Amino acid sequence: MSRREREKRIHELLNQVQQQRLDLSAGRRDWLYGTAHYDRGWQTFLGLRRYLAVGSSALAIWSVRSPNKILRWAKRGFGLWSTWRMLKTALPQR
């Protein structure tokens, strides 16, 4: 293989590597755009983690002091969830 052929082959390989880098960059951009919604939700959840820990502790103490109220609210929540599911299936989808 002559020196000229080697240099030509090296140039072709460098061009191929550059194109692969551009393709990876475009794929990364598309991936980040597609998952941005989930990333924002995850960051919101992580920001609320401290408040959820305090709230669950307060709820645990409150449930020990008045278990009937917790049971009543759980039944209401289940009722609302069931109603939401029924309405969601009954109404036509857009």
C-alpha positions as CSV (number, residue, x, y, z in Angstrom):
1,M,0.0,0.0,0.0
2,S,1.5,3.3,-1.0
3,R,1.8,6.4,1.1
4,R,-0.9,8.1,-1.0
5,E,-3.4,5.2,-0.6
6,R,-2.7,5.2,3.2
7,E,-3.4,8.9,3.5
8,K,-6.5,8.5,1.4
9,R,-7.7,5.7,3.6
10,I,-7.0,7.7,6.8
11,H,-8.9,10.6,5.4
12,E,-11.9,8.4,4.5
13,L,-11.8,6.9,8.0
14,L,-11.7,10.4,9.7
15,N,-14.6,11.5,7.6
16,Q,-16.5,8.4,8.6
17,V,-15.8,9.0,12.3
18,Q,-16.9,12.7,11.9
19,Q,-20.2,11.5,10.4
20,Q,-20.7,9.0,13.2
21,R,-20.1,11.8,15.7
22,L,-22.7,14.0,14.0
23,D,-25.2,11.1,13.9
24,L,-24.7,10.5,17.6
25,S,-25.1,14.1,18.4
26,A,-28.4,14.3,16.5
27,G,-29.6,11.1,18.2
28,R,-28.7,12.5,21.6
29,R,-30.7,15.7,20.8
30,D,-33.7,13.7,19.7
31,W,-33.5,11.5,22.8
32,L,-33.3,14.4,25.2
33,Y,-36.2,16.1,23.4
34,G,-38.3,13.0,23.6
35,T,-37.7,12.3,27.3
36,A,-37.8,16.0,28.5
37,H,-41.3,15.5,29.9
38,Y,-40.3,12.6,32.0
39,D,-37.2,14.3,33.2
40,R,-39.2,17.3,34.4
41,G,-41.6,15.0,36.2
42,W,-38.8,13.2,37.9
43,Q,-37.1,16.4,39.0
44,T,-40.5,17.6,40.4
45,F,-40.8,14.3,42.3
46,L,-37.3,14.6,43.7
47,G,-38.1,18.2,44.8
48,L,-41.2,17.0,46.7
49,R,-39.5,14.1,48.4
50,R,-38.8,16.0,51.6
51,Y,-42.4,17.2,51.9
52,L,-43.8,13.7,51.2
53,A,-41.6,12.3,54.0
54,V,-42.9,14.9,56.5
55,G,-46.5,14.4,55.2
56,S,-46.4,10.7,55.5
57,S,-45.0,11.0,59.1
58,A,-47.8,13.4,60.0
59,L,-50.4,11.0,58.4
60,A,-49.0,8.1,60.3
61,I,-49.4,9.9,63.6
62,W,-52.8,11.2,62.7
63,S,-54.0,7.6,61.7
64,V,-52.9,6.2,65.1
65,R,-54.9,8.9,66.9
66,S,-58.1,8.6,64.7
67,P,-58.2,5.4,62.5
68,N,-61.9,5.8,61.6
69,K,-61.2,9.1,59.8
70,I,-58.4,7.5,57.7
71,L,-60.7,4.7,56.8
72,R,-63.5,7.1,55.8
73,W,-61.1,9.2,53.6
74,A,-59.7,6.0,52.0
75,K,-63.2,4.9,51.1
76,R,-63.9,8.4,49.6
77,G,-60.7,8.3,47.6
78,F,-61.5,4.8,46.3
79,G,-64.9,6.0,45.3
80,L,-63.5,9.0,43.5
81,W,-61.0,6.8,41.7
82,S,-63.7,4.4,40.6
83,T,-65.9,7.2,39.4
84,W,-63.0,8.6,37.4
85,R,-62.3,5.3,35.8
86,M,-66.0,4.8,34.9
87,L,-66.2,8.3,33.3
88,K,-63.0,7.8,31.5
89,T,-64.2,4.6,29.9
90,A,-67.8,5.9,29.2
91,L,-66.7,9.2,27.5
92,P,-65.5,9.0,23.9
93,Q,-61.7,9.3,23.4
94,R,-60.5,12.2,21.3
